[in-house]
Amino acid sequence: MIEGLKPGRDLVADRGYDARAIIDLVEARGGQAHIPTSRDRKVQRSVDHFIYRQRNLIERFFNKLKHFRRVATRYDKTARNFLSAVLLAATRLWARFESTT
């Protein structure tokens, strides 16, 4: 998937993807990797914390999406029907969010 990254784009990932090969691949494509270094590394890289926090919002959204049984178990056989179920669940989550704000 990283090789399909458009040139000049940012990549945000967690510590599990802190490998020099991944970071070099992103930088070779003209992008910037926002990946915190593992705690056991001697040299710690700095990460833009604002961009890294945005990753948390996306992770929480996918977690809420998995609470819908039809989405979590991939109940639908065809990709079209599965996408429809995901869109309906996302719309329901969005409507719930909008009613609280």
Residue pairs with C-beta under 8 A, 6 or more apart in sequence:
2 11
2 22
2 25
2 26
2 29
3 25
3 29
5 11
5 26
5 29
5 31
6 29
7 29
7 30
7 31
8 29
8 30
8 31
9 29
9 31
10 31
10 32
10 33
10 34
10 51
11 26
11 31
11 32
11 33
11 34
11 35
12 34
12 35
12 51
12 52
12 54
12 55
13 22
13 33
13 34
13 35
13 55
14 35
14 36
14 55
15 35
15 36
15 37
15 38
15 39
17 35
18 35
18 36
18 37
18 38
18 41
22 33
22 35
23 33
23 35
26 32
26 33
27 33
34 47
34 48
34 51
34 52
34 55
35 45
35 47
36 45
36 47
36 52
37 43
37 44
37 45
61 93
64 93
65 71
65 86
65 89
65 90
65 93
66 72
68 85
68 89
68 92
69 75
70 76
70 85
70 89
71 82
71 85
71 86
71 89
74 82
75 85
76 82
76 84
76 85
